[in-house]
Structures are given as C-alpha cells and as structure tokens.
Amino acid sequence: MKAGIIGLGNMGGRMAKRLLEQGVEVGVFDVNKEFVRSFVELGAEEAGSPAELAKKFPYIITVLPNVFIVKETLAGANGLMEGMTPHSLLIEMTTSIPSVTKELNEMMKTKSFRMIDAPVSGGVKKAEDGSLSIMVGGEADDFEEAKPLLALLGQNIFHVGESGAGHTIKALNNMISATTLAATGEAMALGVKLGLDPNKMLDVINSSTGRSFSSDFKFPNQVLTRNFEVGFTLDLMVKDLKIAMSMAEEEKVPMFISSASFQLWKHAWSQGGGSEDHTAIVKYIEEMFGVEIKG
Ligand code: NAD
C-alpha cells in the first residue's frame, strides 16, 4: 500500500511512523523541513510539494492545524489538486469546519476528484499504537476503499454520514471532552481545598458516576503527575470549541453549559498563549482556587 502524509506534527508524525512500521510505502510533505528529514531517515519518500506527493501516491492523508491550511494545500499553487487524478483519494484527518469541508468536497467533485473527512480522537498515544477512533464523512464506497488503510491507524472506525459529518461529530466530541476536563478540574480543586486527597478522590470518581476520560486518563497521567507535556495544545482545543460553537450559532440553538466551559478555556488560552498542552487548563483553575492537585 502507498500513502502520502501532509503534516508531520504531534499527530501526523506519529501516524506516518505507524504506517511505516506497518510496511506502508510512505511519502511525506511538511513546511517544517526538519520533520521531513527525520522521516526520510526512517525510510519515507520526500515530496517537494503537495502536487508532487499527489502524483506519486494514490492515497493522501492531511493532518494539518486548520481548514485554511487544508484549503491552501488543496487548491493553492502546487497544491494537491494539481497532482490528483479521479483514482486518488484524499483522506482529510484535520479537525476542521464541516461547512468548509463540504465546500472543498464540492470543489473537488467538479474535477471528479474524491475526498472523505476522517478526523481522529485518542491523542498522541493512540496515534502511536494505531488505536485511534476515526469518524468518517463522505461516500460509502470511498469509506470502504479507505478502510484497510484507516485500520492501520485506528481501532474504532465509523462511517457517520455524508461529507462533513466526520468533522461535525469530531467538534461535538471535543466539546464534551473539554467540558468534562474543565468540570473535573473544578471539582478536584474544590475537593483539595476542602482537604481531600486527590488520589482518593479519583478512586471514588472513577468507580462512580462522575467518571470520564478526563478523570480516568488525563488526571492520573498528566495532572496528578504534573506532566503537562504537549500532545494536544490549548490552541487546538480552543479552535475545536470555536467550531462547535459556530455550528450551534448557525443552527440558532443555545449552548448554556458549553458556553460557560468555552469561557474558561478562552481564559486559560489568553493567559498561557496557546502552545501549552490543553491539560494546562487545570493549572489556571488551580490558580483561581489557590491549590495544587498533586498526586
Ligand atoms: P501540530 O501543530 O503538532 O502539527 C501540524 C503540522 O502541520 C506541523 O508539522 C506543521 O509544520 C505542519 N504544517 C503547517 N502548515 C503546513 C502547510 N502549509 N503544509 C504542510 N505542513 C504544514 O498539530 P497536531 O497536534 O499534529 O494536530 C493536527 C490536527 O489533528 C489538528 O487539526 C488537530 O486539531 C487534530 N488532532 C490533534 C490531536 C492531538 O492529540 N494532538 C488529537 C486529535 C486531533
């Protein structure tokens, strides 16, 4: 199997490495040439532009910071559309804006080019071991064609609907994830202020109804150990929340809980500059409560 990857950051880099380990012929493009060089050393083929990558690889995976960069990569000078054919398939794995994804898909269709949106959940650890959740929007035939390649990257792979549907559920998932992390952070900080032991609190919460991925994984592995190493930045989480909030605005529906959570995320983002890991939101909650949630 042959696949080209554009975007070799925290997620795309691990996904490229995983594909190489699984025996896939991998082509790479990134504006960061150091990242590219490290993958060439691992056996990947460097492409000078997205167009060149698309000429050589039938499957192209994009894992980029946002939709504006995806659009440029697709339709800009030396972009993918200059190298694709109707036999190529673009697998767009960025967390992105569904309405823009639909527009890009329509633009692709005018040339008989094909794309699916296939954002992921699970973070860098699951990208490393190929156990991501992958949520796909697009034509059923294209989903079936991409499935063997996606199965090397993810364990739970869903076809959720037409073009843009993958990006829709991804934004909604992250809205829930952001809100549970913020709510768990407030509860844990208050518990510590009231004299409770954070380890014991997590034991109780994780065997009770307050349990979530945040309490089960992020708190024991990142917060209690004070290991706020970057895997998924505050910048990216705030981007995802903006997408979810704008989807609600377009539908003219209120989002009471998510709006409150969004304000807290924006506070952390404005204080820290965005490049910290998203779990650093807990540090801003701790600051307000005057405590530290340490294991
Ligand atoms: P990142 O910032 O670590 O990586 C982005 C990569 O894209 C970088 O290597 C950068 O050099 C490259 N890039 C930027 N502009 C480019 C261009 N014009 N052409 C080619 N390459 C370019 O981001 P990440 O954490 O890997 O996230 C990538 C996407 O995956 C985002 O949309 C994010 O929301 C989503 N995501 C991330 C995680 C996570 O845990 N990090 C989890 C799920 C989804």
Residues whose N, C-alpha, C, O or C-beta is under 5 A from the ligand:
A	BS01	NAD	G7 L8 G9 N10 M11 G12 F29 D30 V31 N32 V63 L64 P65 N66 I69 M93 T94 T95 V120 S121 G123 V124 G231 F232 L236
